[in-house]
Amino acid sequence: MRVAIYCGSRMGGNPIYVEKAIELGKFLANHGIGIVYGGSIIGLMGKVADEVLVHGGEVVGVMPTFMQWKEVTHQGLTELVFVETMHERKAKMIELADAFIALPGGAGTMDEFFDVLTLSQVGQHTKAICLYNINHYYDSLQAHLQHTVDEGFMLKSQQDQIGVVSSPEELMLFINQL
């Protein structure tokens, strides 16, 4: 099994984000779960990748060629795939992943999360989609999604496709139930 990791290219302002990213990377590797991610060595995404690698797990990076800077691209991955555009990156990550996990992050993380959610809603995949709610990071997004349901712009069944988890164990329970 391989999961797509969507998360920040920055560390965030609270050390708990780094701590939990490292914890998740170790957990995934120790349970034989590989990751596919953006291919960078920086931010939370770099921390997760490093931890998976340290514990003998598979890490596939997908990097657009225009972002191929030596100080950004992770040089120690199991596999590094180059694509031309950000759209190709998202498509390749979706193709290579069996599930999707969004840790805290910014606009890019939200773009990736909503892309896989939308594709699920229109029947393009049936893979698990999770928000890893570290330090209540996604509480306001959950409230917004509920508002979207309440206002009739999203079905409750579509909202229920999103697993909101706060530990690696909860993540595994959600992924394994699908």
mmCIF file of the C-alpha atoms, coordinates in Angstrom:
data_MODEL
# 
_entry.id   MODEL 
# 
loop_
_atom_site.group_PDB 
_atom_site.id 
_atom_site.type_symbol 
_atom_site.label_atom_id 
_atom_site.label_alt_id 
_atom_site.label_comp_id 
_atom_site.label_asym_id 
_atom_site.label_entity_id 
_atom_site.label_seq_id 
_atom_site.pdbx_PDB_ins_code 
_atom_site.Cartn_x 
_atom_site.Cartn_y 
_atom_site.Cartn_z 
_atom_site.occupancy 
_atom_site.B_iso_or_equiv 
_atom_site.pdbx_formal_charge 
_atom_site.auth_seq_id 
_atom_site.auth_comp_id 
_atom_site.auth_asym_id 
_atom_site.auth_atom_id 
_atom_site.pdbx_PDB_model_num 
ATOM 1   C CA . MET A 1 1   ? 0.000   0.000  0.000   1.00 0.00 ? 1   MET A CA 1 
ATOM 2   C CA . ARG A 1 2   ? 1.092   3.539  -0.729  1.00 0.00 ? 2   ARG A CA 1 
ATOM 3   C CA . VAL A 1 3   ? -0.505  6.752  0.523   1.00 0.00 ? 3   VAL A CA 1 
ATOM 4   C CA . ALA A 1 4   ? -0.230  10.233 -0.936  1.00 0.00 ? 4   ALA A CA 1 
ATOM 5   C CA . ILE A 1 5   ? 0.951   12.754 1.628   1.00 0.00 ? 5   ILE A CA 1 
ATOM 6   C CA . TYR A 1 6   ? -0.231  16.326 1.141   1.00 0.00 ? 6   TYR A CA 1 
ATOM 7   C CA . CYS A 1 7   ? 1.252   18.847 3.559   1.00 0.00 ? 7   CYS A CA 1 
ATOM 8   C CA . GLY A 1 8   ? 3.193   22.029 3.991   1.00 0.00 ? 8   GLY A CA 1 
ATOM 9   C CA . SER A 1 9   ? 6.467   22.956 2.376   1.00 0.00 ? 9   SER A CA 1 
ATOM 10  C CA . ARG A 1 10  ? 6.970   24.883 5.607   1.00 0.00 ? 10  ARG A CA 1 
ATOM 11  C CA . MET A 1 11  ? 7.173   23.625 9.182   1.00 0.00 ? 11  MET A CA 1 
ATOM 12  C CA . GLY A 1 12  ? 4.319   25.692 10.597  1.00 0.00 ? 12  GLY A CA 1 
ATOM 13  C CA . GLY A 1 13  ? 4.454   27.839 13.692  1.00 0.00 ? 13  GLY A CA 1 
ATOM 14  C CA . ASN A 1 14  ? 3.941   25.137 16.309  1.00 0.00 ? 14  ASN A CA 1 
ATOM 15  C CA . PRO A 1 15  ? 6.490   22.337 16.916  1.00 0.00 ? 15  PRO A CA 1 
ATOM 16  C CA . ILE A 1 16  ? 3.628   19.835 17.259  1.00 0.00 ? 16  ILE A CA 1 
ATOM 17  C CA . TYR A 1 17  ? 3.263   19.807 13.458  1.00 0.00 ? 17  TYR A CA 1 
ATOM 18  C CA . VAL A 1 18  ? 6.819   18.551 12.978  1.00 0.00 ? 18  VAL A CA 1 
ATOM 19  C CA . GLU A 1 19  ? 6.491   16.101 15.875  1.00 0.00 ? 19  GLU A CA 1 
ATOM 20  C CA . LYS A 1 20  ? 3.310   14.572 14.450  1.00 0.00 ? 20  LYS A CA 1 
ATOM 21  C CA . ALA A 1 21  ? 4.673   14.488 10.882  1.00 0.00 ? 21  ALA A CA 1 
ATOM 22  C CA . ILE A 1 22  ? 7.680   12.517 12.125  1.00 0.00 ? 22  ILE A CA 1 
ATOM 23  C CA . GLU A 1 23  ? 5.428   10.227 14.163  1.00 0.00 ? 23  GLU A CA 1 
ATOM 24  C CA . LEU A 1 24  ? 3.275   9.529  11.091  1.00 0.00 ? 24  LEU A CA 1 
ATOM 25  C CA . GLY A 1 25  ? 6.284   8.797  8.873   1.00 0.00 ? 25  GLY A CA 1 
ATOM 26  C CA . LYS A 1 26  ? 7.655   6.296  11.374  1.00 0.00 ? 26  LYS A CA 1 
ATOM 27  C CA . PHE A 1 27  ? 4.247   4.656  11.819  1.00 0.00 ? 27  PHE A CA 1 
ATOM 28  C CA . LEU A 1 28  ? 3.685   4.262  8.087   1.00 0.00 ? 28  LEU A CA 1 
ATOM 29  C CA . ALA A 1 29  ? 7.130   2.761  7.476   1.00 0.00 ? 29  ALA A CA 1 
ATOM 30  C CA . ASN A 1 30  ? 6.802   0.398  10.430  1.00 0.00 ? 30  ASN A CA 1 
ATOM 31  C CA . HIS A 1 31  ? 3.480   -0.831 9.007   1.00 0.00 ? 31  HIS A CA 1 
ATOM 32  C CA . GLY A 1 32  ? 4.865   -1.424 5.519   1.00 0.00 ? 32  GLY A CA 1 
ATOM 33  C CA . ILE A 1 33  ? 3.076   1.548  3.976   1.00 0.00 ? 33  ILE A CA 1 
ATOM 34  C CA . GLY A 1 34  ? 4.972   3.608  1.441   1.00 0.00 ? 34  GLY A CA 1 
ATOM 35  C CA . ILE A 1 35  ? 4.307   7.202  0.519   1.00 0.00 ? 35  ILE A CA 1 
ATOM 36  C CA . VAL A 1 36  ? 4.075   9.303  -2.596  1.00 0.00 ? 36  VAL A CA 1 
ATOM 37  C CA . TYR A 1 37  ? 4.529   13.031 -2.144  1.00 0.00 ? 37  TYR A CA 1 
ATOM 38  C CA . GLY A 1 38  ? 5.814   16.179 -3.848  1.00 0.00 ? 38  GLY A CA 1 
ATOM 39  C CA . GLY A 1 39  ? 9.492   15.207 -3.786  1.00 0.00 ? 39  GLY A CA 1 
ATOM 40  C CA . SER A 1 40  ? 10.804  18.049 -1.646  1.00 0.00 ? 40  SER A CA 1 
ATOM 41  C CA . ILE A 1 41  ? 13.264  17.934 1.233   1.00 0.00 ? 41  ILE A CA 1 
ATOM 42  C CA . ILE A 1 42  ? 11.776  21.004 2.940   1.00 0.00 ? 42  ILE A CA 1 
ATOM 43  C CA . GLY A 1 43  ? 8.848   21.550 5.308   1.00 0.00 ? 43  GLY A CA 1 
ATOM 44  C CA . LEU A 1 44  ? 6.573   18.959 6.835   1.00 0.00 ? 44  LEU A CA 1 
ATOM 45  C CA . MET A 1 45  ? 6.670   16.966 3.618   1.00 0.00 ? 45  MET A CA 1 
ATOM 46  C CA . GLY A 1 46  ? 10.425  16.564 3.936   1.00 0.00 ? 46  GLY A CA 1 
ATOM 47  C CA . LYS A 1 47  ? 10.086  15.486 7.570   1.00 0.00 ? 47  LYS A CA 1 
ATOM 48  C CA . VAL A 1 48  ? 7.550   12.759 6.720   1.00 0.00 ? 48  VAL A CA 1 
ATOM 49  C CA . ALA A 1 49  ? 9.682   11.508 3.813   1.00 0.00 ? 49  ALA A CA 1 
ATOM 50  C CA . ASP A 1 50  ? 12.875  11.460 5.879   1.00 0.00 ? 50  ASP A CA 1 
ATOM 51  C CA . GLU A 1 51  ? 11.219  9.487  8.645   1.00 0.00 ? 51  GLU A CA 1 
ATOM 52  C CA . VAL A 1 52  ? 9.762   6.913  6.259   1.00 0.00 ? 52  VAL A CA 1 
ATOM 53  C CA . LEU A 1 53  ? 13.208  6.479  4.693   1.00 0.00 ? 53  LEU A CA 1 
ATOM 54  C CA . VAL A 1 54  ? 14.998  6.213  8.067   1.00 0.00 ? 54  VAL A CA 1 
ATOM 55  C CA . HIS A 1 55  ? 12.676  3.341  8.967   1.00 0.00 ? 55  HIS A CA 1 
ATOM 56  C CA . GLY A 1 56  ? 13.168  1.485  5.676   1.00 0.00 ? 56  GLY A CA 1 
ATOM 57  C CA . GLY A 1 57  ? 9.971   2.527  3.911   1.00 0.00 ? 57  GLY A CA 1 
ATOM 58  C CA . GLU A 1 58  ? 9.350   3.341  0.263   1.00 0.00 ? 58  GLU A CA 1 
ATOM 59  C CA . VAL A 1 59  ? 9.183   7.028  -0.696  1.00 0.00 ? 59  VAL A CA 1 
ATOM 60  C CA . VAL A 1 60  ? 8.226   8.129  -4.202  1.00 0.00 ? 60  VAL A CA 1 
ATOM 61  C CA . GLY A 1 61  ? 8.576   11.812 -5.009  1.00 0.00 ? 61  GLY A CA 1 
ATOM 62  C CA . VAL A 1 62  ? 6.812   13.517 -7.889  1.00 0.00 ? 62  VAL A CA 1 
ATOM 63  C CA . MET A 1 63  ? 8.519   16.772 -8.840  1.00 0.00 ? 63  MET A CA 1 
ATOM 64  C CA . PRO A 1 64  ? 7.734   19.226 -11.647 1.00 0.00 ? 64  PRO A CA 1 
ATOM 65  C CA . THR A 1 65  ? 10.893  19.960 -13.634 1.00 0.00 ? 65  THR A CA 1 
ATOM 66  C CA . PHE A 1 66  ? 10.569  23.713 -13.067 1.00 0.00 ? 66  PHE A CA 1 
ATOM 67  C CA . MET A 1 67  ? 10.914  23.089 -9.301  1.00 0.00 ? 67  MET A CA 1 
ATOM 68  C CA . GLN A 1 68  ? 14.018  20.920 -9.662  1.00 0.00 ? 68  GLN A CA 1 
ATOM 69  C CA . TRP A 1 69  ? 16.322  23.001 -7.496  1.00 0.00 ? 69  TRP A CA 1 
ATOM 70  C CA . LYS A 1 70  ? 19.044  21.090 -5.735  1.00 0.00 ? 70  LYS A CA 1 
ATOM 71  C CA . GLU A 1 71  ? 18.204  22.696 -2.382  1.00 0.00 ? 71  GLU A CA 1 
ATOM 72  C CA . VAL A 1 72  ? 14.528  21.679 -2.689  1.00 0.00 ? 72  VAL A CA 1 
ATOM 73  C CA . THR A 1 73  ? 14.524  18.276 -4.405  1.00 0.00 ? 73  THR A CA 1 
ATOM 74  C CA . HIS A 1 74  ? 15.039  15.343 -2.033  1.00 0.00 ? 74  HIS A CA 1 
ATOM 75  C CA . GLN A 1 75  ? 18.046  13.426 -3.338  1.00 0.00 ? 75  GLN A CA 1 
ATOM 76  C CA . GLY A 1 76  ? 17.640  10.262 -1.232  1.00 0.00 ? 76  GLY A CA 1 
ATOM 77  C CA . LEU A 1 77  ? 14.249  8.928  -2.324  1.00 0.00 ? 77  LEU A CA 1 
ATOM 78  C CA . THR A 1 78  ? 13.364  5.398  -3.357  1.00 0.00 ? 78  THR A CA 1 
ATOM 79  C CA . GLU A 1 79  ? 12.159  6.859  -6.647  1.00 0.00 ? 79  GLU A CA 1 
ATOM 80  C CA . LEU A 1 80  ? 11.913  10.388 -8.043  1.00 0.00 ? 80  LEU A CA 1 
ATOM 81  C CA . VAL A 1 81  ? 9.523   10.991 -10.928 1.00 0.00 ? 81  VAL A CA 1 
ATOM 82  C CA . PHE A 1 82  ? 9.747   14.197 -12.941 1.00 0.00 ? 82  PHE A CA 1 
ATOM 83  C CA . VAL A 1 83  ? 6.713   15.716 -14.623 1.00 0.00 ? 83  VAL A CA 1 
ATOM 84  C CA . GLU A 1 84  ? 6.242   18.972 -16.526 1.00 0.00 ? 84  GLU A CA 1 
ATOM 85  C CA . THR A 1 85  ? 3.364   20.665 -14.684 1.00 0.00 ? 85  THR A CA 1 
ATOM 86  C CA . MET A 1 86  ? 1.632   20.851 -11.318 1.00 0.00 ? 86  MET A CA 1 
ATOM 87  C CA . HIS A 1 87  ? -1.443  19.263 -12.929 1.00 0.00 ? 87  HIS A CA 1 
ATOM 88  C CA . GLU A 1 88  ? 0.678   16.317 -14.058 1.00 0.00 ? 88  GLU A CA 1 
ATOM 89  C CA . ARG A 1 89  ? 2.127   16.075 -10.551 1.00 0.00 ? 89  ARG A CA 1 
ATOM 90  C CA . LYS A 1 90  ? -1.319  15.791 -8.981  1.00 0.00 ? 90  LYS A CA 1 
ATOM 91  C CA . ALA A 1 91  ? -2.458  13.248 -11.564 1.00 0.00 ? 91  ALA A CA 1 
ATOM 92  C CA . LYS A 1 92  ? 0.670   11.104 -11.093 1.00 0.00 ? 92  LYS A CA 1 
ATOM 93  C CA . MET A 1 93  ? 0.321   11.183 -7.302  1.00 0.00 ? 93  MET A CA 1 
ATOM 94  C CA . ILE A 1 94  ? -3.329  10.137 -7.591  1.00 0.00 ? 94  ILE A CA 1 
ATOM 95  C CA . GLU A 1 95  ? -2.344  7.310  -9.927  1.00 0.00 ? 95  GLU A CA 1 
ATOM 96  C CA . LEU A 1 96  ? 0.391   6.035  -7.591  1.00 0.00 ? 96  LEU A CA 1 
ATOM 97  C CA . ALA A 1 97  ? -1.566  6.299  -4.320  1.00 0.00 ? 97  ALA A CA 1 
ATOM 98  C CA . ASP A 1 98  ? -4.032  3.953  -2.676  1.00 0.00 ? 98  ASP A CA 1 
ATOM 99  C CA . ALA A 1 99  ? -5.221  6.612  -0.196  1.00 0.00 ? 99  ALA A CA 1 
ATOM 100 C CA . PHE A 1 100 ? -4.742  10.331 0.501   1.00 0.00 ? 100 PHE A CA 1 
ATOM 101 C CA . ILE A 1 101 ? -3.740  12.117 3.711   1.00 0.00 ? 101 ILE A CA 1 
ATOM 102 C CA . ALA A 1 102 ? -3.690  15.894 4.151   1.00 0.00 ? 102 ALA A CA 1 
ATOM 103 C CA . LEU A 1 103 ? -1.585  17.111 7.054   1.00 0.00 ? 103 LEU A CA 1 
ATOM 104 C CA . PRO A 1 104 ? -1.475  20.835 7.859   1.00 0.00 ? 104 PRO A CA 1 
ATOM 105 C CA . GLY A 1 105 ? -0.363  22.965 4.957   1.00 0.00 ? 105 GLY A CA 1 
ATOM 106 C CA . GLY A 1 106 ? -1.217  25.962 2.830   1.00 0.00 ? 106 GLY A CA 1 
ATOM 107 C CA . ALA A 1 107 ? -2.818  26.607 -0.539  1.00 0.00 ? 107 ALA A CA 1 
ATOM 108 C CA . GLY A 1 108 ? -1.045  23.733 -2.296  1.00 0.00 ? 108 GLY A CA 1 
ATOM 109 C CA . THR A 1 109 ? -2.211  21.255 0.321   1.00 0.00 ? 109 THR A CA 1 
ATOM 110 C CA . MET A 1 110 ? -5.777  22.533 0.029   1.00 0.00 ? 110 MET A CA 1 
ATOM 111 C CA . ASP A 1 111 ? -5.594  22.332 -3.776  1.00 0.00 ? 111 ASP A CA 1 
ATOM 112 C CA . GLU A 1 112 ? -4.488  18.706 -3.623  1.00 0.00 ? 112 GLU A CA 1 
ATOM 113 C CA . PHE A 1 113 ? -7.075  17.798 -0.972  1.00 0.00 ? 113 PHE A CA 1 
ATOM 114 C CA . PHE A 1 114 ? -9.980  19.376 -2.854  1.00 0.00 ? 114 PHE A CA 1 
ATOM 115 C CA . ASP A 1 115 ? -8.810  17.862 -6.132  1.00 0.00 ? 115 ASP A CA 1 
ATOM 116 C CA . VAL A 1 116 ? -8.968  14.291 -4.788  1.00 0.00 ? 116 VAL A CA 1 
ATOM 117 C CA . LEU A 1 117 ? -12.249 15.048 -2.995  1.00 0.00 ? 117 LEU A CA 1 
ATOM 118 C CA . THR A 1 118 ? -13.824 16.396 -6.182  1.00 0.00 ? 118 THR A CA 1 
ATOM 119 C CA . LEU A 1 119 ? -12.568 13.451 -8.231  1.00 0.00 ? 119 LEU A CA 1 
ATOM 120 C CA . SER A 1 120 ? -14.084 11.095 -5.664  1.00 0.00 ? 120 SER A CA 1 
ATOM 121 C CA . GLN A 1 121 ? -17.410 12.916 -5.808  1.00 0.00 ? 121 GLN A CA 1 
ATOM 122 C CA . VAL A 1 122 ? -17.600 12.569 -9.584  1.00 0.00 ? 122 VAL A CA 1 
ATOM 123 C CA . GLY A 1 123 ? -16.723 8.862  -9.456  1.00 0.00 ? 123 GLY A CA 1 
ATOM 124 C CA . GLN A 1 124 ? -13.109 8.989  -10.666 1.00 0.00 ? 124 GLN A CA 1 
ATOM 125 C CA . HIS A 1 125 ? -11.784 7.060  -7.654  1.00 0.00 ? 125 HIS A CA 1 
ATOM 126 C CA . THR A 1 126 ? -12.960 5.337  -4.488  1.00 0.00 ? 126 THR A CA 1 
ATOM 127 C CA . LYS A 1 127 ? -9.776  5.748  -2.442  1.00 0.00 ? 127 LYS A CA 1 
ATOM 128 C CA . ALA A 1 128 ? -9.739  6.899  1.183   1.00 0.00 ? 128 ALA A CA 1 
ATOM 129 C CA . ILE A 1 129 ? -9.327  10.637 1.800   1.00 0.00 ? 129 ILE A CA 1 
ATOM 130 C CA . CYS A 1 130 ? -8.214  11.809 5.242   1.00 0.00 ? 130 CYS A CA 1 
ATOM 131 C CA . LEU A 1 131 ? -7.593  15.058 7.022   1.00 0.00 ? 131 LEU A CA 1 
ATOM 132 C CA . TYR A 1 132 ? -4.912  14.545 9.658   1.00 0.00 ? 132 TYR A CA 1 
ATOM 133 C CA . ASN A 1 133 ? -6.228  17.032 12.201  1.00 0.00 ? 133 ASN A CA 1 
ATOM 134 C CA . ILE A 1 134 ? -3.068  17.887 14.138  1.00 0.00 ? 134 ILE A CA 1 
ATOM 135 C CA . ASN A 1 135 ? -3.625  20.476 16.851  1.00 0.00 ? 135 ASN A CA 1 
ATOM 136 C CA . HIS A 1 136 ? -7.212  21.083 15.605  1.00 0.00 ? 136 HIS A CA 1 
ATOM 137 C CA . TYR A 1 137 ? -5.771  22.483 12.370  1.00 0.00 ? 137 TYR A CA 1 
ATOM 138 C CA . TYR A 1 138 ? -8.736  21.334 10.285  1.00 0.00 ? 138 TYR A CA 1 
ATOM 139 C CA . ASP A 1 139 ? -11.565 22.204 12.700  1.00 0.00 ? 139 ASP A CA 1 
ATOM 140 C CA . SER A 1 140 ? -12.560 25.309 10.726  1.00 0.00 ? 140 SER A CA 1 
ATOM 141 C CA . LEU A 1 141 ? -12.449 23.366 7.437   1.00 0.00 ? 141 LEU A CA 1 
ATOM 142 C CA . GLN A 1 142 ? -14.720 20.728 8.956   1.00 0.00 ? 142 GLN A CA 1 
ATOM 143 C CA . ALA A 1 143 ? -17.122 23.491 10.013  1.00 0.00 ? 143 ALA A CA 1 
ATOM 144 C CA . HIS A 1 144 ? -17.043 24.942 6.512   1.00 0.00 ? 144 HIS A CA 1 
ATOM 145 C CA . LEU A 1 145 ? -17.718 21.557 4.926   1.00 0.00 ? 145 LEU A CA 1 
ATOM 146 C CA . GLN A 1 146 ? -20.667 21.097 7.299   1.00 0.00 ? 146 GLN A CA 1 
ATOM 147 C CA . HIS A 1 147 ? -21.933 24.540 6.265   1.00 0.00 ? 147 HIS A CA 1 
ATOM 148 C CA . THR A 1 148 ? -21.601 23.449 2.632   1.00 0.00 ? 148 THR A CA 1 
ATOM 149 C CA . VAL A 1 149 ? -23.790 20.423 3.392   1.00 0.00 ? 149 VAL A CA 1 
ATOM 150 C CA . ASP A 1 150 ? -26.270 22.505 5.426   1.00 0.00 ? 150 ASP A CA 1 
ATOM 151 C CA . GLU A 1 151 ? -26.617 24.988 2.560   1.00 0.00 ? 151 GLU A CA 1 
ATOM 152 C CA . GLY A 1 152 ? -27.260 22.215 0.020   1.00 0.00 ? 152 GLY A CA 1 
ATOM 153 C CA . PHE A 1 153 ? -24.046 22.471 -1.991  1.00 0.00 ? 153 PHE A CA 1 
ATOM 154 C CA . MET A 1 154 ? -22.649 19.108 -0.927  1.00 0.00 ? 154 MET A CA 1 
ATOM 155 C CA . LEU A 1 155 ? -24.279 15.821 -0.025  1.00 0.00 ? 155 LEU A CA 1 
ATOM 156 C CA . LYS A 1 156 ? -23.818 14.478 3.490   1.00 0.00 ? 156 LYS A CA 1 
ATOM 157 C CA . SER A 1 157 ? -22.645 11.210 1.906   1.00 0.00 ? 157 SER A CA 1 
ATOM 158 C CA . GLN A 1 158 ? -19.866 13.141 0.162   1.00 0.00 ? 158 GLN A CA 1 
ATOM 159 C CA . GLN A 1 159 ? -18.799 14.781 3.410   1.00 0.00 ? 159 GLN A CA 1 
ATOM 160 C CA . ASP A 1 160 ? -18.769 11.359 5.051   1.00 0.00 ? 160 ASP A CA 1 
ATOM 161 C CA . GLN A 1 161 ? -16.148 10.205 2.525   1.00 0.00 ? 161 GLN A CA 1 
ATOM 162 C CA . ILE A 1 162 ? -13.606 12.347 4.383   1.00 0.00 ? 162 ILE A CA 1 
ATOM 163 C CA . GLY A 1 163 ? -11.939 10.725 7.357   1.00 0.00 ? 163 GLY A CA 1 
ATOM 164 C CA . VAL A 1 164 ? -10.917 13.202 10.020  1.00 0.00 ? 164 VAL A CA 1 
ATOM 165 C CA . VAL A 1 165 ? -8.252  11.591 12.184  1.00 0.00 ? 165 VAL A CA 1 
ATOM 166 C CA . SER A 1 166 ? -5.880  12.732 14.895  1.00 0.00 ? 166 SER A CA 1 
ATOM 167 C CA . SER A 1 167 ? -3.539  9.751  15.208  1.00 0.00 ? 167 SER A CA 1 
ATOM 168 C CA . PRO A 1 168 ? -1.840  7.234  12.925  1.00 0.00 ? 168 PRO A CA 1 
ATOM 169 C CA . GLU A 1 169 ? -3.972  4.476  14.483  1.00 0.00 ? 169 GLU A CA 1 
ATOM 170 C CA . GLU A 1 170 ? -7.205  6.304  13.600  1.00 0.00 ? 170 GLU A CA 1 
ATOM 171 C CA . LEU A 1 171 ? -5.860  6.813  10.103  1.00 0.00 ? 171 LEU A CA 1 
ATOM 172 C CA . MET A 1 172 ? -5.286  3.082  9.660   1.00 0.00 ? 172 MET A CA 1 
ATOM 173 C CA . LEU A 1 173 ? -8.766  2.257  10.965  1.00 0.00 ? 173 LEU A CA 1 
ATOM 174 C CA . PHE A 1 174 ? -10.338 4.631  8.451   1.00 0.00 ? 174 PHE A CA 1 
ATOM 175 C CA . ILE A 1 175 ? -8.239  3.429  5.509   1.00 0.00 ? 175 ILE A CA 1 
ATOM 176 C CA . ASN A 1 176 ? -8.822  -0.234 6.339   1.00 0.00 ? 176 ASN A CA 1 
ATOM 177 C CA . GLN A 1 177 ? -12.596 0.123  6.555   1.00 0.00 ? 177 GLN A CA 1 
ATOM 178 C CA . LEU A 1 178 ? -12.850 1.040  2.876   1.00 0.00 ? 178 LEU A CA 1 
# 
